[in-house]
Amino acid sequence: MKLQVEILVCVGLLGMSVLANDWHSWRGSETNGVSREVDLPADLEDVLWMKKDVSCRSTPIVLAQLIKPQQDVVTWAQGEFALTAVKKHELISWNTRQLSSDFYGEGAFFGDFNQDGSVDVVSGPFWYQGPGFSKKHGYRPAKQYDPEGYSDNFLTFVHDFNSDGWDDILIVGWPGYKEGHEHVWYENPQGKEGAWSRHEVFQEVDNESPAFGNLVGDEKPELIFHYKGQLGWAAPDPEDPTRPWAFHPISEDLKLTRYAHGLGFGDINGDGRPDFVQSKGWWEQPESLDGEPLWKHHTWPFELDGAQMLVYDVDGDGDNDIVTAIASHKYGIAWLEHTKNDKGAIEFKMHRFINEKPEENRYGVKFSQPHALDAADMNGDGLTDFVVGKRFWAHGPKGDPEPNAAAVTYWFELKRGVKGVPGGVDFVPHLIHDDSGVGTQVAAGDLNGDGLPDVISGNKKGTHIHLQVREKVSEQEWQAAQPKVLN
């Protein structure tokens, strides 16, 4: 970020203006020759300026200085004038609201369903009207499920599928095919109340973590999953989006079951084209998709049984790495470091930051069943952070390790340049909530329009939104609140 300091001096008047990126500008003036402190409504806490002898100057002195992300204090001086800027410290906390205690599904998302300019959220058969989220609207028949079993709603996505300008809702149901648990999108009736028209997407969507995003470079999102053992994607027919979608395979039959775990997409080899990422490796997207060729397969040197696989340049070295759960029904979260061997071939090295035992983890945090992940810059430092939680009762109250432990949700703050950790990368755990958890999906985004990322989840504990709150505190208070590294 750039800090620009402008000093204007003329006829005994000293004025200062501070600008930093898109921050609000501020201007103060001093006429009595006395040093003075002022508050800034931005990332700079205090500005102190001093003058000894004021002489008339008709042109300003302008300084542009680069502030490093970890730099807390900036001092500048020229001649008789000095300025010290101290970076603010902010604590992040969460205002959690339970919108429903009923189990309707394990996926939730957000969009503007009534075009009032406020973000709404959708979980199960209801969408909740923002910004208050107190008023709910049914868009399909409501069916409540037993938390010891499963629902017809594993994931939820939002997109305008028929290009009418209104957000529609995509529901990914039970993996594979099960009658009554189909994979469908619901057409927004453009502000009218009542049931939304239902359109089947594809009869059988396999994998417990299908993705929804732009895989093939056509500027439109695709549903990314596997079908009868083959990885691939499906998208609406642009001529008639209400028709069932066509599946486009990108791999051979891998003998995958419908309950396979681990899936994502992103540019692995740096050619500008997203690749397909799955627990058995990654598939390189060819230059042309004409004729629907199979993509080249590259294997991992390890086994994964995770959930969403998020592709991002974790260590800042210019190539993309991966953050994922290692075992979504047991323990473990890791980042997979993108490296190259002596022949220049791409390889990956696993670095775990959550393990089964607290003492194996840098901050002593551990939880089982990390079955859903999402990515967002939670603290505004320019680095992508990661939201992960415990899937409560993934296999009921007696299945999987510690099924009845606290249903936690964390965001892991990405830090680079940290000594003593692999690749200089640290994931600092910050607890969001300890009695909600995630389902097979968790979503991060600005729900209340304040510019800060929030979190929503729907699962066997109901529907929860976690609204981010920031408080300006002293450095001492901020340091005291930071998670501590185990000795």
C-alpha positions in Angstrom: 0.0 0.0 0.0 1.2 3.5 -0.7 1.2 6.3 1.9 1.2 9.8 0.4 1.9 12.7 2.7 1.4 16.2 1.5 2.6 19.2 3.5 1.3 22.6 2.7 2.9 25.6 4.4 2.1 29.2 3.8 1.6 32.3 6.0 1.9 30.5 9.2 -0.5 27.7 8.2 0.7 24.1 8.2 -1.7 21.6 6.7 -1.3 17.9 6.0 -3.2 15.5 3.8 -2.8 11.7 4.1 -3.9 9.4 1.3 -3.4 5.6 1.1 -4.7 3.6 -1.8 -8.5 4.0 -1.8 -8.6 5.1 1.9 -10.6 8.2 2.8 -8.5 11.3 2.6 -7.9 13.4 5.7 -6.7 16.9 6.1 -5.6 18.7 9.3 -4.1 22.1 9.9 -1.9 23.6 12.6 -1.5 27.3 13.2 0.1 27.7 16.6 3.4 25.9 16.1 2.5 23.1 18.6 2.9 19.4 17.9 -0.5 17.7 17.8 -1.9 14.1 17.4 -4.9 13.3 15.3 -7.0 10.2 14.6 -7.4 8.9 11.0 -10.5 7.0 9.8 -8.4 4.5 8.0 -5.6 2.0 8.5 -3.4 4.6 10.2 -4.1 5.2 13.8 -2.2 8.4 14.7 -0.4 11.1 12.8 2.0 13.3 14.6 3.5 16.4 12.9 6.0 18.9 14.1 7.3 22.3 12.8 10.0 24.6 14.0 9.8 27.6 11.7 7.0 28.2 9.3 7.8 30.0 6.1 5.5 30.6 3.1 5.7 28.0 0.4 3.5 28.0 -2.6 4.0 24.3 -3.6 3.4 21.2 -1.6 5.9 18.6 -0.7 4.6 15.2 -1.8 6.0 11.8 -0.5 5.0 8.4 -1.8 6.3 5.6 0.4 5.7 1.9 0.2 4.4 0.3 3.4 5.2 -3.4 3.8 2.4 -5.6 5.0 4.0 -6.3 8.3 5.2 -2.7 8.9 3.4 -1.0 11.8 5.2 2.3 11.9 6.2 4.7 9.2 8.3 7.8 9.8 9.1 10.5 7.3 11.1 13.7 7.7 12.3 16.4 5.4 14.0 19.5 6.7 12.0 21.0 9.5 9.0 18.7 9.1 8.4 15.2 10.4 5.5 12.8 10.3 5.0 9.5 12.1 2.1 7.2 11.1 1.2 4.2 13.3 -0.8 1.4 11.8 -4.1 0.5 13.5 -4.7 -2.8 15.2 -8.0 -4.4 14.7 -9.5 -7.5 16.4 -11.9 -9.6 14.4 -14.9 -11.1 16.3 -18.1 -12.7 15.1 -21.8 -12.0 15.6 -23.4 -15.4 15.1 -27.1 -15.8 14.3 -29.0 -19.0 14.0 -31.6 -18.6 11.3 -33.1 -22.0 11.8 -32.4 -25.0 14.2 -33.9 -27.5 11.7 -31.9 -29.8 9.5 -32.8 -29.1 5.9 -29.5 -29.6 4.1 -25.7 -29.4 4.4 -25.1 -26.6 1.9 -25.9 -22.9 2.0 -25.0 -19.9 -0.1 -26.0 -16.3 -0.9 -27.3 -14.0 -3.6 -29.8 -11.1 -4.2 -33.0 -13.0 -4.9 -35.4 -10.0 -4.8 -33.1 -7.4 -6.5 -33.3 -4.9 -3.6 -29.6 -4.5 -3.5 -29.1 -6.4 -0.3 -27.6 -9.9 -0.1 -29.9 -12.7 0.8 -29.0 -16.2 2.0 -30.4 -19.6 1.0 -30.3 -22.7 3.1 -32.5 -25.7 2.4 -36.0 -24.8 1.1 -35.8 -21.2 2.3 -34.1 -18.0 1.3 -33.7 -15.4 4.1 -34.1 -11.8 3.1 -31.2 -9.5 3.8 -30.0 -7.3 5.4 -31.9 -8.5 8.5 -32.4 -12.2 7.5 -35.5 -12.4 9.8 -38.0 -12.8 7.0 -37.8 -16.2 5.2 -39.4 -17.2 1.9 -40.1 -20.8 0.8 -39.1 -21.5 -2.8 -39.6 -25.3 -2.8 -41.5 -27.8 -0.6 -39.9 -27.9 2.9 -38.9 -31.3 4.2 -37.2 -31.6 7.6 -34.7 -34.4 8.0 -33.5 -36.5 11.0 -29.9 -35.3 11.9 -28.9 -38.9 12.3 -29.5 -39.4 8.6 -29.0 -37.3 5.4 -30.9 -34.7 3.4 -31.6 -34.0 -0.3 -29.3 -31.0 -0.3 -25.6 -31.5 -0.1 -24.5 -28.3 -1.8 -26.1 -25.0 -2.8 -24.9 -22.6 -5.5 -26.3 -19.4 -6.9 -26.3 -18.2 -10.5 -28.5 -16.6 -13.2 -29.0 -19.7 -15.3 -31.5 -18.4 -17.8 -29.9 -14.9 -18.2 -33.0 -13.1 -17.1 -31.1 -10.9 -14.6 -32.4 -12.8 -11.5 -30.4 -15.1 -9.3 -31.5 -18.7 -9.4 -30.6 -21.6 -7.0 -28.7 -24.8 -7.8 -29.1 -27.7 -5.5 -26.7 -30.7 -5.6 -28.5 -33.5 -3.9 -27.4 -37.0 -2.7 -24.2 -38.1 -4.4 -25.1 -40.3 -7.4 -28.8 -40.7 -7.9 -31.5 -41.3 -5.4 -35.2 -40.7 -6.0 -36.3 -37.5 -4.3 -32.7 -36.3 -4.0 -32.2 -35.1 -7.6 -29.8 -32.4 -8.7 -31.9 -29.4 -9.9 -31.9 -25.7 -10.3 -34.8 -23.5 -9.3 -35.9 -20.6 -11.5 -36.4 -17.3 -9.8 -40.0 -16.1 -10.5 -38.7 -12.5 -10.7 -39.9 -11.3 -7.3 -43.2 -13.3 -7.1 -43.9 -15.4 -4.0 -44.5 -19.1 -4.2 -42.7 -22.2 -5.5 -40.0 -21.7 -8.1 -40.0 -23.7 -11.3 -37.8 -26.8 -11.0 -35.4 -28.0 -13.7 -33.3 -31.2 -13.5 -29.6 -30.6 -14.1 -28.2 -34.1 -14.4 -29.5 -37.4 -13.1 -26.3 -38.6 -11.4 -23.8 -36.2 -9.8 -21.0 -38.1 -8.1 -18.4 -36.9 -5.5 -19.2 -35.4 -2.1 -17.6 -32.0 -3.0 -18.6 -31.0 -6.5 -17.4 -27.6 -7.5 -19.1 -24.8 -9.4 -16.9 -22.4 -11.3 -15.4 -21.4 -14.6 -13.3 -24.5 -15.6 -13.2 -24.3 -19.4 -12.6 -20.6 -19.9 -15.9 -19.6 -21.4 -16.7 -16.9 -18.8 -19.5 -19.0 -17.4 -19.5 -21.4 -14.4 -19.8 -25.2 -14.8 -20.8 -27.9 -12.4 -17.6 -29.9 -11.9 -17.9 -33.5 -10.6 -17.5 -37.1 -11.8 -20.0 -39.5 -13.4 -19.7 -43.3 -13.6 -16.0 -43.1 -12.7 -15.0 -40.3 -15.1 -14.1 -36.8 -14.1 -15.8 -34.0 -16.0 -18.2 -31.1 -16.1 -21.7 -30.1 -17.2 -23.3 -26.8 -18.1 -26.7 -25.5 -19.3 -27.6 -25.5 -22.9 -27.5 -21.8 -23.8 -30.4 -22.3 -26.2 -32.6 -23.9 -23.5 -31.1 -23.8 -20.0 -34.2 -25.7 -18.6 -33.1 -28.9 -20.4 -30.9 -31.4 -18.6 -27.2 -30.6 -18.9 -24.7 -32.5 -21.0 -21.7 -34.2 -19.3 -18.2 -33.7 -20.8 -15.7 -36.3 -19.5 -12.0 -35.3 -19.1 -10.6 -38.6 -17.8 -10.8 -42.3 -18.3 -12.9 -44.4 -16.0 -11.1 -44.2 -12.7 -13.4 -46.6 -10.9 -14.5 -43.9 -8.5 -17.5 -44.5 -6.3 -20.2 -41.9 -6.0 -19.0 -41.1 -2.5 -15.4 -40.2 -3.5 -13.9 -37.2 -1.7 -11.8 -34.4 -2.9 -12.2 -32.1 -5.9 -11.3 -28.7 -7.2 -9.9 -26.7 -10.1 -7.3 -24.1 -10.9 -4.2 -23.4 -13.0 -1.5 -25.8 -11.8 1.1 -25.5 -14.6 0.8 -21.7 -15.2 -0.5 -21.9 -18.8 -3.5 -19.7 -18.0 -6.0 -22.6 -18.2 -7.6 -24.1 -15.1 -6.8 -27.7 -14.5 -8.9 -30.4 -12.8 -7.8 -31.3 -9.3 -8.9 -34.5 -7.5 -7.7 -36.8 -4.7 -5.9 -39.0 -7.2 -3.9 -36.2 -8.8 -4.4 -33.4 -11.3 -5.5 -33.3 -14.9 -3.9 -30.8 -17.3 -6.3 -29.0 -19.5 -5.3 -29.2 -23.2 -4.9 -26.1 -25.4 -8.0 -27.0 -27.3 -11.2 -28.8 -26.2 -12.4 -29.5 -29.7 -13.4 -33.2 -29.9 -13.5 -33.5 -26.1 -10.0 -34.9 -25.6 -9.0 -36.6 -22.4 -6.8 -34.4 -20.2 -3.3 -35.5 -19.2 -3.2 -37.1 -15.7 -0.4 -36.3 -13.2 -0.4 -38.3 -9.9 0.3 -37.3 -6.3 2.9 -39.0 -4.2 0.4 -39.3 -1.4 -3.2 -40.3 -0.6 -6.0 -37.9 -0.1 -9.6 -38.3 1.0 -10.6 -34.7 1.6 -13.2 -32.3 0.5 -12.9 -29.0 -1.5 -9.4 -28.6 -2.9 -8.6 -24.9 -3.1 -6.0 -23.8 -5.6 -4.0 -20.7 -4.6 -0.4 -19.5 -4.5 0.1 -20.1 -0.8 3.8 -19.3 -0.5 3.8 -16.4 -3.0 6.5 -17.9 -5.2 4.5 -17.5 -8.4 3.0 -20.9 -8.8 -0.3 -22.3 -7.4 -0.4 -24.6 -4.4 -3.4 -26.4 -2.9 -5.2 -26.3 0.4 -7.4 -29.2 1.4 -8.5 -31.6 4.0 -6.5 -34.9 4.1 -9.3 -37.0 5.5 -12.7 -35.4 5.7 -14.0 -38.1 8.0 -11.0 -38.3 10.2 -8.3 -35.7 10.9 -6.0 -33.5 8.9 -5.7 -30.3 6.9 -2.7 -29.5 4.7 -1.3 -27.4 2.0 0.3 -29.0 -0.9 3.4 -27.1 -2.0 4.0 -26.8 -5.7 7.7 -27.7 -6.4 9.7 -28.9 -9.4 12.2 -31.8 -9.6 15.6 -31.6 -11.2 14.1 -32.2 -14.6 11.6 -29.3 -14.2 8.6 -31.5 -13.7 5.9 -30.4 -11.3 5.7 -32.2 -8.0 3.8 -31.5 -4.8 5.0 -31.8 -1.2 2.5 -32.1 1.7 2.7 -29.8 4.7 0.1 -30.6 7.4 -1.0 -27.9 9.7 -3.9 -29.7 11.5 -3.3 -33.3 12.7 -5.0 -35.7 15.1 -3.2 -34.7 18.3 -3.1 -31.1 19.6 0.6 -31.4 20.4 1.3 -32.2 16.7 -0.1 -28.8 15.7 1.7 -25.5 15.9 -1.2 -23.8 17.9 -2.7 -26.9 19.6 -5.9 -26.8 17.6 -7.5 -30.0 16.4 -10.9 -31.2 15.2 -12.2 -34.1 13.2 -14.3 -34.3 10.1 -13.0 -31.2 8.2 -15.5 -31.8 5.4 -15.9 -28.3 3.9 -13.5 -25.5 3.1 -13.8 -22.0 1.4 -11.3 -19.2 0.7 -11.5 -15.4 1.3 -9.3 -12.6 2.4 -10.8 -12.4 5.9 -8.6 -9.7 7.4 -8.0 -7.5 4.4 -4.2 -8.0 4.2 -4.3 -9.0 0.6 -3.7 -12.7 1.3 -6.3 -15.4 0.9 -7.3 -17.1 4.1 -9.2 -20.3 4.5 -12.5 -21.2 6.3 -12.8 -24.8 7.6 -15.0 -26.5 10.1 -16.1 -29.7 11.6 -18.9 -31.5 9.8 -21.3 -32.3 12.7 -22.5 -35.9 12.7 -21.2 -36.7 9.3 -22.0 -40.3 9.9 -24.4 -39.8 12.9 -23.7 -39.6 16.6 -21.6 -42.8 16.7 -19.8 -42.6 13.4 -16.3 -41.2 12.7 -13.8 -40.0 15.4 -15.3 -37.7 18.0 -18.7 -37.1 16.4 -20.0 -35.3 19.4 -17.0 -33.0 20.0 -17.6 -29.2 19.6 -18.9 -28.3 16.2 -16.2 -25.7 15.5 -15.7 -23.3 12.6 -12.3 -21.6 12.1 -10.7 -19.3 9.7 -7.0 -19.9 9.2 -5.0 -16.7 8.6 -2.3 -17.1 6.0 1.1 -15.6 6.9 4.2 -15.7 4.8 7.8 -15.2 5.6 7.5 -17.0 9.0 10.6 -18.6 10.3 10.6 -22.2 11.4 7.7 -23.5 9.3 7.8 -25.2 5.9 8.0 -22.7 3.0 7.8 -19.8 5.5 4.0 -20.3 5.6 1.9 -20.3 8.7 -1.8 -20.9 9.1 -2.9 -19.1 12.3 -6.2 -20.5 13.6 -9.0 -18.1 14.7 -12.2 -19.6 16.1 -15.4 -18.3 14.6 -17.8 -20.4 16.5 -17.9 -23.6 18.5 -21.5 -24.8 18.2 -22.4 -24.7 14.6 -19.7 -26.3 12.3 -20.1 -27.0 8.6 -21.9 -29.4 6.4 -20.5 -30.6 3.1 -20.2 -26.9 2.2 -19.3 -23.6 3.9 -19.4 -20.3 2.2 -17.5 -17.0 2.9 -18.7 -13.6 1.5 -20.0 -10.2 2.5 -23.6 -10.9 3.7 -24.5 -7.6 5.3 -22.8 -5.1 2.9 -20.2 -3.7 5.2 -17.3 -4.8 3.0 -16.1 -7.6 5.4 -16.3 -11.3 4.6 -18.9 -13.2 6.6 -19.6 -17.0 6.8 -22.7 -19.1 6.3 -23.3 -22.8 6.9 -26.3 -25.1 6.8 -26.0 -28.5 8.5 -27.5 -30.8 11.1 -27.4 -28.0 13.7 -29.5 -25.7 11.5 -28.5 -22.6 9.5 -26.0 -20.2 10.9 -24.6 -16.9 9.7 -21.4 -15.5 11.2 -21.1 -11.7 10.7 -17.6 -10.3 11.0 -17.1 -7.4 13.5 -13.9 -5.4 13.8 -12.7 -3.4 16.8 -9.8 -1.0 16.9 -7.6 -1.9 19.9 -4.2 -1.0 21.2 -1.1 -3.0 20.2 -1.0 -4.6 23.7 -4.7 -5.7 23.4 -4.1 -7.1 19.9 -1.0 -9.0 20.9 -2.8 -10.6 23.9 -5.6 -11.8 21.7 -3.4 -13.6 19.2 -3.2 -17.4 19.1 -0.1 -18.6 20.8 2.4 -21.0 19.4 3.0 -24.1 21.5 6.5 -24.4 23.0 
